[in-house]
């Protein structure tokens, strides 16, 4: 059993230990939580390339004592001239998940970093140069890093759909074959790109020398993203969603186009009947949260997309006590609701930092599916996302593809201000599993008083499609008792039992700062991560 880690001067949680160490090194140099988070994000882009990269999107929540919680959407839009007709002319009836037609949105991650660092310099006293924040990432890309079991396994399982994509085999296969865990991975072109960013600044990704290189390689691959689209990338004003949980505190998450609303729906329902859920390894607990998830996803799939295209949705009314109570009252503890499935699956990295001043970052960064579109740009070494695969080639669909639109995002980091003064950051990867896992970890910690590490380590479940899985079953880790599994089946759930510590349950992480300045943190044993403080 892992123990909850504690420190006072700073703490970092990431799904890869090398990335957590990179963030801790920045904190030790006097950097703040934003600067440390950029170091983590950059390092993950190198050492966890199947999960994240510079060619993806990112979302941030920032907590600064005495200030309002801030949100950043580092997300990219579809091209100016991309519409359904272009796909139909190319012979597609749906957007592919791999290849150039999957690489159909601008990568927003670097614009998210840039916006965060602007806040760091303006409001958090940030002073470290970008070269210091990218140092570890550059070193691992240039001199190599040991490949994880996760990267080796995913590369092997997805090689048939990835090896033919532009640039993929040259970078991520070794002598034409998937790499073995523990072998060294080198990414010299990506190292050169990171060095260019350290010299020229992050704007260079969209409006500089690197942008020209990216645009040329995207065009050569057949992607519809152009230099005009890169030039147009800007961060727009964005506010977090929030929900007051009676007797506990205020829970913050990210607004549309992310699925953060689903997390609030689940927790809002749970809070109405929390007193009944005393056993977090029992059938009632799993059943109730699974049923709350079904109701949350129905609203999410009907409403959430680019905010400019959403039908009028009064979030305050939707998340009112009366509305949430009505949903909670619909749940039958003896019988599962009908479930045809919903949503999507994706890879992701969540990471969080708390610095010595009590400033907190909850951040998530992703390529969408494993290795995104599979396209690795030859000149820059950047693997491009396939986030735009969430659009639909049907003009009547709520998420119909249109020019200059943000895609629907499963990404939804969380941040909590407790009534007693504690502050928490939490998140996970896992597509549809993200709001489910966050709700599980949070309710175990906040309502059932489980130690933070135990809240993450204990057996979990996920309903429906998630990272690495495309079935709509209720998936439970085998550490749940046979009595619980049988009880859930008797209530009508289609239960699928998976491994004891299955990666499909996500790579959860959490940090909590207490009023006395002590920070505790936990990383998921299902990941390659660590919680590191000093």
C-alpha positions in Angstrom: 0.0 0.0 0.0 1.4 3.4 -1.0 1.3 6.1 1.5 0.1 9.7 1.0 3.1 12.0 0.4 3.5 15.2 2.4 5.7 18.3 2.2 5.6 22.0 3.0 7.6 23.9 0.3 6.0 22.5 -2.8 4.6 19.3 -4.4 4.2 17.9 -7.9 2.0 15.0 -9.1 2.4 13.7 -12.7 1.7 10.4 -14.4 5.4 9.9 -15.2 8.0 10.2 -12.5 10.6 12.0 -14.7 8.0 14.7 -15.4 7.2 15.1 -11.7 11.0 15.5 -11.0 11.2 18.2 -13.7 8.5 20.2 -11.9 10.1 19.7 -8.5 13.4 21.0 -9.9 11.7 24.2 -11.0 10.1 24.7 -7.6 13.6 24.2 -6.0 15.0 26.9 -8.2 12.4 29.3 -6.8 9.8 28.9 -9.6 6.1 29.1 -9.0 3.4 26.5 -9.6 2.7 27.7 -13.2 6.4 27.6 -14.1 6.7 24.1 -12.6 3.6 23.0 -14.5 5.1 24.1 -17.8 8.2 22.0 -17.0 6.0 19.0 -16.3 3.9 19.5 -19.4 7.0 19.8 -21.7 8.7 16.7 -20.1 5.5 14.7 -20.5 5.4 15.7 -24.2 8.7 13.9 -24.6 8.6 10.9 -22.2 4.9 10.0 -22.5 4.4 10.6 -26.2 1.5 8.2 -26.6 -0.5 10.2 -24.1 0.4 13.8 -24.9 2.6 16.2 -27.0 3.1 19.7 -28.3 0.6 18.9 -31.1 -2.3 18.6 -28.7 -4.6 20.7 -26.5 -4.5 21.7 -22.8 -6.8 23.1 -20.1 -5.8 24.8 -16.9 -7.3 25.8 -13.6 -5.4 28.2 -11.4 -5.9 29.0 -7.7 -4.1 32.0 -6.1 -4.9 32.7 -2.4 -7.1 35.8 -2.2 -8.0 35.7 -5.9 -10.7 34.2 -8.1 -10.0 30.9 -9.7 -8.9 31.3 -13.3 -9.3 29.0 -16.3 -7.3 28.7 -19.5 -8.4 26.9 -22.6 -5.4 26.0 -24.7 -7.6 24.5 -27.4 -7.4 24.9 -31.2 -10.1 25.4 -33.8 -10.9 23.8 -37.1 -9.5 25.5 -40.2 -11.1 28.5 -41.9 -12.3 26.6 -44.9 -13.0 23.1 -43.5 -16.5 21.9 -43.8 -18.5 18.7 -44.3 -18.5 19.0 -48.0 -14.7 18.7 -48.1 -14.8 15.3 -46.3 -17.6 14.1 -48.6 -15.6 15.1 -51.7 -12.7 13.1 -50.3 -14.9 10.1 -49.9 -15.5 10.1 -46.1 -18.8 9.5 -44.4 -17.2 10.0 -40.9 -14.1 11.7 -39.7 -11.2 9.2 -39.5 -9.3 8.8 -36.3 -5.9 8.4 -38.0 -4.1 10.2 -40.8 -4.1 13.7 -42.3 -7.9 14.0 -42.3 -7.8 13.3 -38.6 -5.3 16.1 -38.1 -8.0 18.7 -38.6 -7.6 21.2 -35.7 -4.9 23.6 -34.6 -2.9 22.4 -31.6 -3.7 24.7 -28.7 -1.3 23.4 -26.1 1.5 26.0 -26.6 -1.0 28.8 -26.5 -2.2 27.5 -23.2 1.4 27.5 -21.8 1.9 31.0 -23.1 -1.3 32.3 -21.5 -0.4 30.6 -18.2 3.2 32.1 -18.2 1.7 35.5 -18.9 -0.3 35.2 -15.7 2.8 33.9 -13.9 4.9 36.9 -14.9 2.1 39.4 -14.3 0.5 38.1 -11.1 2.6 35.2 -9.6 6.0 36.8 -9.7 7.4 34.4 -12.3 11.0 35.0 -13.3 12.5 31.9 -14.7 13.4 31.9 -18.4 11.7 29.5 -20.7 15.0 27.7 -21.3 15.0 26.6 -17.7 11.4 25.3 -17.9 12.2 23.3 -21.0 15.6 22.1 -19.9 14.6 18.5 -18.9 12.3 18.0 -21.9 15.1 19.0 -24.2 17.6 16.7 -22.5 15.3 13.7 -22.6 14.5 14.3 -26.3 18.1 14.8 -27.3 19.9 12.2 -25.1 17.1 9.6 -24.7 14.7 8.3 -22.0 13.7 4.7 -21.1 10.4 3.7 -22.7 7.7 2.8 -20.3 5.7 -0.5 -20.3 2.7 1.7 -21.3 4.3 3.2 -24.4 5.7 -0.2 -25.5 2.3 -1.9 -25.0 0.3 0.8 -26.8 2.8 1.1 -29.7 2.6 -2.7 -30.2 -1.2 -2.8 -30.0 -1.7 0.2 -32.4 1.1 -0.4 -34.8 -1.0 -1.5 -37.7 -3.0 1.7 -37.8 0.0 4.0 -37.0 3.0 2.7 -38.9 1.8 4.0 -42.3 1.2 7.5 -41.0 3.6 10.3 -42.0 6.7 10.2 -39.8 5.5 7.7 -37.2 7.7 4.7 -38.0 10.8 6.8 -38.2 10.4 8.1 -34.7 8.5 5.6 -32.7 9.4 2.2 -34.2 12.8 0.7 -33.8 14.1 -1.1 -36.9 10.5 -1.2 -38.1 9.2 -2.9 -34.9 7.6 -1.7 -31.7 10.1 -0.8 -29.0 10.6 -2.8 -25.9 10.1 -1.4 -22.4 13.3 -0.1 -21.0 14.9 0.6 -24.4 16.0 4.2 -25.1 13.9 6.6 -27.2 15.5 9.5 -28.9 13.6 12.4 -30.5 16.3 14.8 -32.0 13.8 16.7 -34.2 11.6 17.4 -31.2 14.6 18.5 -29.2 15.5 21.0 -31.9 11.9 22.3 -31.8 12.0 22.7 -28.1 15.3 24.6 -28.3 13.8 26.9 -31.0 10.9 27.6 -28.6 13.3 28.4 -25.8 15.1 30.9 -28.0 12.3 32.5 -29.9 9.4 32.1 -27.4 6.2 30.1 -27.5 4.6 32.4 -30.1 7.0 30.9 -32.6 4.8 27.8 -32.7 2.0 29.8 -34.3 3.6 32.9 -36.0 7.3 32.2 -36.4 10.0 30.0 -38.0 8.6 26.9 -36.3 5.1 27.7 -37.5 6.4 27.8 -41.1 7.9 24.4 -40.7 4.8 22.9 -39.0 2.5 24.3 -41.8 4.8 22.9 -44.5 4.8 19.4 -43.0 1.1 19.5 -42.4 0.4 20.4 -46.0 2.8 17.7 -47.2 1.0 15.1 -45.1 -2.4 16.2 -46.5 -3.8 17.8 -43.4 -6.3 20.7 -43.9 -4.6 22.9 -41.2 -2.7 25.8 -42.8 -0.3 28.6 -41.8 -3.4 30.9 -41.7 -5.0 28.7 -39.2 -1.9 28.6 -37.0 -1.5 32.4 -37.2 -5.1 32.8 -36.0 -4.6 30.8 -32.8 -5.4 33.0 -29.7 -6.5 32.3 -26.2 -9.9 33.7 -25.5 -11.4 34.8 -22.1 -12.7 31.8 -20.3 -14.4 31.2 -17.0 -14.5 28.0 -14.9 -17.7 26.2 -14.0 -18.4 25.8 -10.3 -20.8 24.0 -7.9 -21.3 24.5 -4.2 -21.5 21.2 -2.4 -23.4 21.7 0.9 -21.2 21.3 3.9 -18.1 20.6 1.9 -17.0 23.4 -0.3 -16.9 24.8 -3.9 -15.9 22.5 -6.7 -14.4 24.0 -9.9 -14.0 22.5 -13.3 -13.8 23.5 -17.0 -16.6 24.9 -19.0 -17.8 23.8 -22.5 -16.4 22.6 -24.9 -15.2 20.3 -22.2 -17.2 17.7 -20.3 -16.6 19.4 -16.9 -20.4 19.8 -16.6 -20.7 16.0 -16.3 -18.5 16.0 -13.2 -20.7 18.6 -11.5 -23.8 16.7 -12.4 -22.4 13.5 -10.8 -21.2 15.2 -7.7 -24.4 17.3 -7.4 -26.5 14.1 -7.4 -24.2 12.3 -5.0 -24.2 15.2 -2.5 -28.0 14.8 -2.2 -27.7 11.2 -0.9 -24.2 11.1 0.4 -25.3 9.9 3.8 -26.5 6.6 2.3 -23.1 5.9 0.6 -21.0 4.8 3.6 -19.1 1.9 1.9 -17.0 3.0 -1.1 -16.3 -0.7 -1.9 -19.9 -1.6 -1.7 -22.5 -2.2 -4.5 -24.7 0.7 -3.4 -21.9 3.2 -3.9 -20.8 1.9 -7.3 -24.5 1.6 -8.5 -25.4 5.1 -7.4 -22.5 6.8 -9.0 -22.9 4.8 -12.2 -26.6 5.8 -12.4 -25.6 9.4 -11.7 -23.1 9.1 -14.6 -25.8 8.0 -17.0 -27.9 11.0 -16.3 -24.9 13.4 -16.5 -23.8 12.0 -19.8 -27.2 12.3 -21.4 -27.1 16.1 -20.7 -23.5 16.3 -21.8 -24.0 14.5 -25.1 -27.1 16.6 -25.9 -25.6 20.0 -25.0 -21.8 20.3 -24.8 -19.9 21.5 -27.8 -18.3 24.8 -28.9 -20.1 27.4 -26.7 -21.0 29.6 -29.8 -23.2 26.7 -31.1 -24.8 25.6 -27.8 -28.5 26.0 -27.5 -29.5 28.4 -24.6 -28.6 26.4 -21.5 -28.9 28.2 -18.2 -26.1 26.4 -16.3 -27.2 28.1 -13.0 -30.6 26.6 -13.3 -29.4 23.3 -14.6 -27.1 23.0 -11.6 -29.6 24.3 -9.1 -30.4 22.4 -5.9 -33.9 21.6 -7.2 -32.7 20.3 -10.5 -30.0 18.1 -8.9 -32.4 16.8 -6.3 -34.8 15.8 -9.1 -32.1 13.8 -10.8 -31.1 12.2 -7.5 -34.7 11.2 -6.9 -34.9 9.3 -10.2 -32.2 6.8 -9.2 -33.6 3.5 -8.2 -31.2 1.7 -5.8 -32.6 -1.7 -6.8 -32.5 -1.3 -10.6 -30.1 0.0 -13.2 -31.4 2.5 -15.8 -31.4 1.4 -19.5 -28.0 2.3 -21.0 -27.1 2.2 -24.7 -23.7 3.9 -24.1 -22.4 7.4 -24.8 -19.3 9.4 -25.3 -15.8 8.5 -26.4 -12.4 7.3 -25.3 -9.1 9.1 -25.3 -5.6 9.2 -23.8 -4.6 12.2 -21.7 -2.2 13.4 -19.0 -3.4 15.2 -15.9 -0.8 16.8 -13.6 -0.9 19.3 -10.7 1.4 21.5 -8.7 1.2 23.4 -5.4 4.0 25.8 -4.6 5.2 27.1 -1.2 2.9 30.2 -1.5 -0.2 28.0 -1.7 -0.7 28.7 -5.4 -2.2 25.7 -7.3 -2.4 24.5 -10.8 -4.6 21.7 -12.1 -3.7 21.0 -15.7 -4.6 18.4 -18.4 -3.0 17.9 -21.8 -3.7 15.5 -24.5 -3.4 14.2 -28.1 -6.9 12.6 -27.9 -6.3 9.0 -29.1 -3.0 7.2 -28.5 -0.4 9.2 -30.5 -3.3 11.4 -31.8 -3.6 11.3 -35.6 -0.4 9.3 -35.8 1.2 12.0 -38.0 4.7 13.0 -36.8 5.9 16.1 -38.6 9.4 15.2 -40.0 11.0 18.6 -39.6 9.8 19.4 -36.0 9.2 15.9 -34.6 5.8 17.0 -33.4 3.0 14.4 -33.2 -0.3 16.0 -34.2 -3.6 15.4 -32.4 -6.9 14.0 -33.7 -9.2 15.9 -31.4 -11.3 17.0 -34.3 -12.5 13.4 -34.8 -15.2 14.3 -32.2 -17.0 16.3 -34.9 -19.8 14.6 -36.9 -20.3 14.8 -40.7 -24.1 15.4 -40.4 -25.4 18.9 -40.6 -28.3 18.1 -38.2 -26.0 16.8 -35.4 -25.2 19.1 -32.5 -21.5 18.6 -33.1 -21.6 18.9 -36.9 -18.3 19.9 -38.4 -18.0 23.6 -39.3 -15.2 26.1 -40.0 -13.4 27.7 -37.0 -15.0 25.6 -34.3 -13.7 24.1 -31.0 -14.1 20.4 -30.8 -15.8 18.6 -27.9 -13.3 17.8 -25.2 -13.3 15.0 -22.7 -10.5 16.9 -20.9 -11.8 18.3 -17.5 -9.3 19.1 -14.7 -10.8 19.9 -11.3 -10.0 22.2 -8.3 -11.7 22.4 -5.0 -11.9 25.1 -2.3 -13.1 23.4 0.9 -15.1 25.3 3.6 -12.4 24.4 6.2 -9.6 26.1 4.2 -8.2 23.1 2.4 -7.5 23.5 -1.3 -7.4 20.5 -3.7 -6.4 19.8 -7.3 -7.3 16.5 -9.0 -7.7 14.9 -12.3 -7.1 11.9 -14.5 -6.9 10.6 -18.0 -9.5 8.3 -19.5 -12.1 9.8 -21.9 -15.5 9.1 -20.4 -13.8 7.8 -17.3 -12.5 11.3 -16.3 -15.7 12.7 -14.5 -16.3 9.2 -13.1 -12.9 8.8 -11.6 -12.7 12.3 -10.3 -16.1 11.8 -8.6 -14.9 8.6 -7.1 -11.6 10.0 -5.8 -13.2 13.1 -4.5 -16.2 11.5 -2.7 -13.9 9.0 -1.1 -11.6 11.7 0.2 -14.1 14.5 1.0 -17.2 12.6 2.2 -15.8 9.3 3.4 -12.5 10.6 4.9 -10.3 8.1 3.1 -6.6 9.0 3.1 -5.7 10.7 -0.2 -3.5 7.8 -1.5 -6.1 5.2 -0.5 -8.8 7.2 -2.4 -6.8 6.7 -5.6 -5.4 3.2 -5.0 -8.6 1.4 -3.9 -10.5 -0.5 -6.6 -12.3 1.6 -9.2 -14.8 1.2 -12.0 -15.8 2.9 -15.2 -19.0 2.9 -17.1 -18.9 2.7 -20.9 -16.1 3.6 -23.3 -12.8 4.7 -22.0 -9.1 4.7 -22.8 -8.2 1.5 -24.5 -11.8 0.1 -24.4 -14.7 0.6 -26.8 -17.5 -1.3 -25.0 -20.3 0.1 -23.0 -20.2 -2.3 -20.0 -19.7 -1.4 -16.4 -16.0 -2.3 -15.9 -14.9 -3.2 -12.4 -11.4 -4.1 -11.2 -11.2 -7.6 -9.9 -10.4 -6.4 -6.4 -14.1 -5.8 -5.8 -15.7 -8.7 -4.0 -17.7 -11.3 -5.8 -20.7 -10.3 -3.7 -20.5 -6.7 -5.0 -20.1 -7.9 -8.6 -23.1 -10.3 -8.2 -25.2 -7.5 -6.7 -24.5 -5.1 -9.5 -25.4 -7.8 -12.1 -28.7 -8.5 -10.2 -29.6 -4.8 -10.5 -29.3 -5.0 -14.3 -25.7 -3.8 -14.9 -23.7 -5.5 -17.7 -20.6 -6.0 -15.6 -17.1 -6.7 -17.1 -14.4 -7.7 -14.6 -10.9 -6.4 -15.5 -7.4 -6.6 -14.0 -6.7 -5.7 -10.4 -4.9 -2.4 -11.3 -6.1 -1.8 -14.9 -4.7 1.3 -16.7 -8.2 1.7 -18.4 -9.3 3.1 -15.0 -7.2 6.2 -15.6 -4.1 7.7 -14.2 -5.6 9.7 -11.3 -3.7 12.2 -9.2 -4.5 14.7 -6.4 -2.9 17.3 -4.2 -4.3 19.0 -1.1 -3.0 22.0 0.8 -4.0 22.3 4.4 -4.4 25.6 6.2 -1.2 24.9 8.2 0.8 24.8 5.0 1.2 21.1 4.7 0.7 19.7 1.3 -0.3 16.1 0.7 -0.4 14.3 -2.6 -1.0 11.0 -4.3 -0.2 9.4 -7.7 -1.9 6.5 -9.3 -0.2 3.1 -9.1 -1.9 2.4 -12.4 0.4 4.9 -14.0 4.2 5.5 -14.2 3.8 8.6 -12.0 4.9 10.0 -8.7 4.1 12.6 -6.1 7.2 14.5 -5.3 7.6 17.3 -2.8 10.3 19.1 -0.7 
